[in-house]
Amino acid sequence: MNSDSQQISLFDAWLAPTSRDHSRTLEVYDALPKFSLGRERESTKNLREWNNVAIGNNRVVRVTMSAAILKTSALPGDPDGEVQGRVIFPGVREELVDKALRKMAVQRQIESREDLDELGNRIVFIDFTLFQLRAELSEAGHDFNTKQLREALAVLEGCRYSVEGLDQDWLIGKSFPLLYIEYRRKRTDNDGQQSFYRATFPAPASRAILSGAWHPINYGRLMQLRTPLARWIAERINLAYRQAEKNASLKRRGYYLYLSRVLAESGIAPEARLRDNAQRVRQALNDLKQTGFLSISDAYLEEPIYAKSANGRGRPTLKDVRWTLYPSNTFAEEIITGNAAMKKLRERLSTGAKLLV
């Protein structure tokens, strides 16, 4: 590959030409839907697609995910073993595992290391045992056994994630798994203490971590949220509403959340009726209120958007819903403090200091 080709970066192309701040890289990566947050993860279909995903700077992309096909085949010396295949999309379990590994890689920086991939990109990997991963998730209120975690890691590596967008006259695409997994484990290991794993983050995520392009969030409170949709909304606020301020509900300044964007980007399986989808969002918002992400006294303002009937007769139909979300003072303070911390980190990185050791 020549030097010009090495300069091509999908995520650079989506940044504003006048503001190539590395902090925008993670905003692009984390804004993409990566998990199917519906009830069914196993499917006879191998592809899921999200069209018109907004990623900021007026950019819209198409996201396609191919499911992991997990095969259980007979090992040598086991003639009675059966060969089976299951089509599984990354779901809520994989979302939680991904969050735990990201926390272990970013917030426990000494456990993370970096290397170069075959194209010379700097990548981040983390070494851990399934016992450690189980303990991390259990502390956050989510209990999985070692078999479930092994399968979750296999799904995260086995799926294929593709993003495609336009940059002027150029159609740009990128494809990668959510994680690269290596392992060495004893077949008789039940508690995960003898199951050694290495998870390597793909280049876009690694680049965001290495450049300091991530925004802190209260991991413990995030993992306490009961529904994946509530976690998605909390992360979306944390990602996109960095101008949050205290007493937002009194000032009537908040973050706009549209039902249409939730359906297009969150990965939830939509209900047949728009009103039922709106009710699911309300339940998630109440969860955010109870866990302290939104203001207790005035969590949100809901505004239904109606479309007139074609002939001007009859009742208007519900077209969309807009919620104005008011972060709690605690959440706003975390965002404000995080902005200051990230500014200092980027300044330190610009002087040549390394993020990971």
C-alpha positions as CSV (number, residue, x, y, z in Angstrom):
1,M,0.0,0.0,0.0
2,N,1.4,3.4,-1.0
3,S,1.7,6.3,1.4
4,D,-1.3,8.1,-0.2
5,S,-3.5,5.1,0.5
6,Q,-2.3,4.9,4.1
7,Q,-3.6,8.4,4.6
8,I,-7.1,7.5,3.7
9,S,-9.3,7.2,6.8
10,L,-13.0,6.6,6.8
11,F,-13.5,8.6,10.0
12,D,-11.3,11.5,9.0
13,A,-13.5,11.9,5.9
14,W,-16.5,12.4,8.1
15,L,-14.9,15.1,10.2
16,A,-15.4,18.8,9.4
17,P,-12.5,19.9,7.2
18,T,-12.0,23.0,9.4
19,S,-12.1,21.0,12.7
20,R,-10.2,17.7,12.6
21,D,-10.3,17.3,16.3
22,H,-9.5,13.8,17.3
23,S,-12.3,14.0,19.9
24,R,-14.8,13.8,17.0
25,T,-13.5,10.4,16.0
26,L,-15.2,8.6,19.0
27,E,-18.3,10.6,18.4
28,V,-18.6,9.0,15.0
29,Y,-17.7,5.6,16.2
30,D,-19.9,5.5,19.3
31,A,-22.9,7.1,17.4
32,L,-23.1,4.0,15.3
33,P,-25.6,1.3,16.3
34,K,-23.7,-1.9,17.1
35,F,-26.2,-4.1,19.0
36,S,-29.6,-5.6,18.4
37,L,-31.5,-4.5,21.5
38,G,-34.6,-6.4,20.8
39,R,-35.8,-9.6,22.5
40,E,-34.7,-12.0,19.7
41,R,-31.0,-12.4,18.9
42,E,-31.1,-15.7,17.0
43,S,-32.4,-15.5,13.5
44,T,-32.6,-17.3,10.2
45,K,-31.5,-14.1,8.5
46,N,-27.8,-13.2,8.4
47,L,-28.0,-9.4,7.8
48,R,-29.4,-6.5,9.6
49,E,-29.3,-2.9,8.3
50,W,-29.7,0.6,9.7
51,N,-30.2,3.2,7.1
52,N,-29.9,7.0,7.5
53,V,-27.9,6.9,10.7
54,A,-26.9,10.4,11.7
55,I,-23.4,10.9,12.9
56,G,-23.0,14.6,13.2
57,N,-21.7,17.3,10.8
58,N,-24.9,16.5,8.8
59,R,-23.4,13.2,7.8
60,V,-25.7,10.1,7.3
61,V,-24.4,6.6,6.9
62,R,-25.7,3.1,6.3
63,V,-24.7,0.4,8.8
64,T,-24.9,-3.3,8.0
65,M,-24.2,-6.1,10.5
66,S,-23.8,-9.8,9.6
67,A,-24.5,-12.2,12.4
68,A,-22.0,-14.5,13.9
69,I,-22.4,-18.1,12.9
70,L,-21.4,-20.2,15.9
71,K,-20.5,-23.8,15.1
72,T,-20.0,-26.6,17.6
73,S,-18.0,-29.3,15.9
74,A,-16.6,-32.6,17.2
75,L,-13.1,-32.4,18.5
76,P,-10.5,-35.0,17.3
77,G,-11.1,-38.3,19.2
78,D,-14.8,-37.5,19.7
79,P,-16.6,-39.4,16.9
80,D,-20.0,-38.9,18.5
81,G,-19.8,-35.1,18.5
82,E,-22.4,-33.3,16.5
83,V,-21.8,-30.3,14.2
84,Q,-24.3,-27.5,14.9
85,G,-24.6,-23.9,13.6
86,R,-26.4,-21.0,15.2
87,V,-27.0,-17.5,13.7
88,I,-26.6,-14.9,16.5
89,F,-26.5,-11.2,16.4
90,P,-24.7,-9.1,19.1
91,G,-27.4,-8.3,21.6
92,V,-27.9,-7.0,25.2
93,R,-25.4,-9.6,26.6
94,E,-22.7,-8.6,24.1
95,E,-23.5,-4.9,24.8
96,L,-22.8,-5.4,28.5
97,V,-19.6,-7.4,27.8
98,D,-18.4,-4.7,25.4
99,K,-19.0,-2.0,28.0
100,A,-17.1,-3.9,30.7
101,L,-14.1,-4.5,28.4
102,R,-14.1,-0.9,27.3
103,K,-14.1,0.2,30.9
104,M,-11.3,-2.3,31.7
105,A,-9.3,-0.9,28.7
106,V,-9.8,2.8,29.3
107,Q,-10.3,3.3,33.0
108,R,-7.8,0.7,34.1
109,Q,-5.2,1.9,31.7
110,I,-2.4,-0.1,33.2
111,E,-4.1,-3.3,32.1
112,S,-4.2,-2.2,28.5
113,R,-1.4,-2.3,25.9
114,E,-1.0,-1.3,22.4
115,D,0.5,-2.8,19.2
116,L,0.5,-2.3,15.4
117,D,-1.8,-4.2,13.1
118,E,-0.7,-5.4,9.6
119,L,-1.5,-1.9,8.1
120,G,0.6,-0.1,10.7
121,N,-2.5,1.2,12.7
122,R,-2.0,1.5,16.4
123,I,-4.4,-0.9,18.2
124,V,-5.3,-1.5,21.8
125,F,-5.7,-4.9,23.4
126,I,-6.4,-6.1,26.9
127,D,-5.5,-9.4,28.5
128,F,-7.9,-10.9,31.1
129,T,-9.4,-14.1,32.4
130,L,-13.1,-15.0,32.2
131,F,-13.1,-14.9,36.0
132,Q,-12.0,-11.2,35.9
133,L,-14.7,-10.4,33.3
134,R,-17.3,-12.2,35.4
135,A,-16.3,-10.3,38.5
136,E,-16.4,-6.9,36.6
137,L,-19.9,-7.6,35.3
138,S,-21.2,-9.0,38.6
139,E,-20.0,-5.9,40.4
140,A,-22.1,-3.9,38.0
141,G,-25.1,-6.0,38.7
142,H,-25.0,-8.4,35.7
143,D,-24.3,-12.1,36.4
144,F,-23.2,-14.5,33.6
145,N,-21.6,-17.9,33.8
146,T,-18.4,-18.7,31.9
147,K,-20.2,-20.5,29.1
148,Q,-22.3,-17.4,28.4
149,L,-19.3,-15.2,28.4
150,R,-17.4,-17.5,26.1
151,E,-20.3,-17.3,23.7
152,A,-20.6,-13.6,24.0
153,L,-17.0,-13.1,23.1
154,A,-17.4,-15.4,20.1
155,V,-20.4,-13.4,18.9
156,L,-18.5,-10.1,19.2
157,E,-15.7,-11.5,17.0
158,G,-17.9,-13.5,14.7
159,C,-20.1,-10.7,13.5
160,R,-19.0,-8.4,10.8
161,Y,-19.8,-4.7,11.0
162,S,-19.9,-2.5,7.8
163,V,-20.3,1.3,7.6
164,E,-20.8,3.2,4.4
165,G,-21.1,6.9,3.8
166,L,-20.6,9.6,1.2
167,D,-17.8,12.2,1.3
168,Q,-18.5,14.6,-1.6
169,D,-18.4,12.4,-4.7
170,W,-16.7,9.5,-2.9
171,L,-18.5,6.5,-1.4
172,I,-16.4,5.3,1.5
173,G,-16.8,2.0,3.4
174,K,-15.2,0.2,6.3
175,S,-15.7,-3.3,7.6
176,F,-14.5,-4.9,10.9
177,P,-15.6,-7.2,13.7
178,L,-16.5,-5.6,17.1
179,L,-13.6,-7.4,18.7
180,Y,-10.7,-9.6,17.8
181,I,-10.4,-12.5,20.2
182,E,-7.6,-14.9,21.1
183,Y,-7.8,-17.4,24.0
184,R,-6.2,-20.3,25.8
185,R,-8.3,-22.2,28.3
186,K,-8.5,-25.5,29.9
187,R,-11.5,-27.6,28.7
188,T,-12.4,-28.4,32.3
189,D,-12.4,-24.8,33.5
190,N,-15.7,-23.9,35.1
191,D,-15.1,-20.7,37.0
192,G,-13.0,-18.9,34.4
193,Q,-9.8,-18.7,36.3
194,Q,-8.0,-20.9,33.7
195,S,-9.6,-19.2,30.7
196,F,-7.1,-16.6,29.4
197,Y,-8.3,-14.2,26.8
198,R,-7.0,-11.3,24.8
199,A,-9.5,-8.8,23.3
200,T,-8.2,-6.4,20.6
201,F,-10.3,-3.4,19.7
202,P,-10.7,-2.7,16.0
203,A,-8.7,0.2,14.6
204,P,-11.5,2.9,14.8
205,A,-12.1,2.1,18.5
206,S,-8.4,1.8,19.2
207,R,-7.7,5.1,17.6
208,A,-10.4,6.8,19.6
209,I,-9.0,5.4,22.9
210,L,-5.4,6.2,22.0
211,S,-6.2,9.8,21.0
212,G,-8.1,10.4,24.2
213,A,-11.2,10.8,22.2
214,W,-13.7,9.3,24.7
215,H,-16.0,11.0,27.1
216,P,-16.1,9.8,30.7
217,I,-19.5,8.5,32.0
218,N,-20.5,7.1,35.3
219,Y,-20.0,3.4,34.5
220,G,-21.6,2.1,37.7
221,R,-24.8,4.1,37.3
222,L,-24.9,3.3,33.6
223,M,-24.8,-0.4,34.3
224,Q,-27.6,-0.1,36.9
225,L,-30.1,0.9,34.2
226,R,-32.6,-1.8,33.7
227,T,-33.2,-1.6,29.9
228,P,-30.7,-1.5,27.0
229,L,-32.7,1.4,25.6
230,A,-32.1,3.5,28.7
231,R,-28.4,2.8,28.5
232,W,-28.4,3.8,24.8
233,I,-30.1,7.1,25.6
234,A,-27.8,7.8,28.5
235,E,-24.7,7.3,26.3
236,R,-26.3,9.4,23.5
237,I,-26.8,12.3,25.9
238,N,-23.3,11.9,27.3
239,L,-21.9,11.8,23.7
240,A,-23.8,14.5,22.0
241,Y,-24.8,17.0,24.7
242,R,-21.4,18.1,26.0
243,Q,-22.8,21.6,26.6
244,A,-25.0,20.4,29.4
245,E,-25.4,22.8,32.3
246,K,-26.8,22.7,35.8
247,N,-30.5,23.6,36.5
248,A,-31.3,22.7,33.0
249,S,-35.0,22.1,33.7
250,L,-35.4,25.6,35.2
251,K,-33.6,27.2,32.3
252,R,-35.7,25.0,29.9
253,R,-32.6,24.0,28.0
254,G,-32.1,20.4,27.3
255,Y,-31.2,17.6,24.9
256,Y,-33.7,16.9,22.0
257,L,-34.5,13.2,21.5
258,Y,-36.7,12.2,18.5
259,L,-38.6,8.9,18.4
260,S,-37.6,8.6,14.7
261,R,-33.9,8.7,15.6
262,V,-34.4,6.2,18.3
263,L,-36.0,3.8,15.9
264,A,-33.3,4.4,13.2
265,E,-30.2,4.2,15.4
266,S,-30.7,2.4,18.7
267,G,-31.0,-1.1,17.5
268,I,-34.3,-1.9,19.3
269,A,-36.8,-4.0,17.5
270,P,-39.7,-1.6,16.6
271,E,-43.3,-2.3,17.6
272,A,-46.0,-2.2,15.0
273,R,-47.6,1.0,16.4
274,L,-45.7,4.2,16.8
275,R,-47.5,4.8,20.1
276,D,-46.2,1.6,21.5
277,N,-42.6,2.6,20.6
278,A,-43.2,6.0,22.3
279,Q,-44.2,4.1,25.5
280,R,-41.0,2.1,25.5
281,V,-39.0,5.4,25.3
282,R,-41.1,6.8,28.2
283,Q,-40.3,3.7,30.3
284,A,-36.6,4.1,29.5
285,L,-36.7,7.8,30.4
286,N,-38.3,7.0,33.8
287,D,-35.5,4.5,34.4
288,L,-33.0,7.4,33.7
289,K,-34.9,9.6,36.1
290,Q,-34.9,7.0,38.9
291,T,-31.1,6.4,38.5
292,G,-30.2,10.0,38.6
293,F,-29.3,10.7,34.9
294,L,-32.4,13.0,34.5
295,S,-33.8,15.6,36.8
296,I,-36.1,14.1,39.4
297,S,-38.5,17.1,39.5
298,D,-38.8,17.7,35.8
299,A,-37.1,14.9,33.8
300,Y,-38.4,15.7,30.3
301,L,-40.9,17.5,28.1
302,E,-42.8,15.4,25.6
303,E,-44.1,17.0,22.3
304,P,-46.1,14.7,19.9
305,I,-45.8,15.7,16.2
306,Y,-48.9,15.0,14.1
307,A,-49.4,14.8,10.4
308,K,-52.7,16.0,8.8
309,S,-54.7,13.5,6.8
310,A,-54.3,13.7,3.1
311,N,-57.9,14.9,2.5
312,G,-57.9,17.3,5.5
313,R,-60.5,15.2,7.2
314,G,-60.4,12.9,10.1
315,R,-58.0,12.9,13.1
316,P,-54.3,13.7,12.5
317,T,-52.0,10.8,12.8
318,L,-48.9,10.6,15.1
319,K,-45.8,11.2,12.9
320,D,-43.1,11.5,15.5
321,V,-42.4,12.5,19.1
322,R,-39.8,14.9,20.4
323,W,-38.6,14.8,24.0
324,T,-36.6,17.6,25.6
325,L,-34.4,15.8,28.2
326,Y,-33.2,17.7,31.3
327,P,-30.0,16.2,32.8
328,S,-29.8,16.1,36.6
329,N,-27.3,18.4,38.2
330,T,-25.2,15.4,39.0
331,F,-25.1,14.2,35.4
332,A,-24.5,17.8,34.2
333,E,-21.6,18.2,36.6
334,E,-20.1,14.9,35.4
335,I,-20.2,16.2,31.8
336,I,-18.7,19.5,32.8
337,T,-15.9,17.8,34.7
338,G,-15.4,15.3,31.9
339,N,-15.0,18.2,29.4
340,A,-12.2,19.7,31.5
341,A,-10.5,16.3,32.0
342,M,-10.6,15.5,28.3
343,K,-9.2,19.0,27.5
344,K,-6.2,18.3,29.8
345,L,-5.8,14.8,28.4
346,R,-5.7,16.1,24.8
347,E,-3.2,18.7,25.8
348,R,-1.0,16.1,27.4
349,L,-1.3,13.8,24.4
350,S,-0.4,16.7,22.0
351,T,2.9,17.1,23.9
352,G,3.8,13.4,23.1
353,A,2.8,11.8,26.4
354,K,1.3,8.3,26.0
355,L,-2.2,7.4,27.1
356,L,-1.5,3.8,27.8
357,V,1.4,2.2,29.6
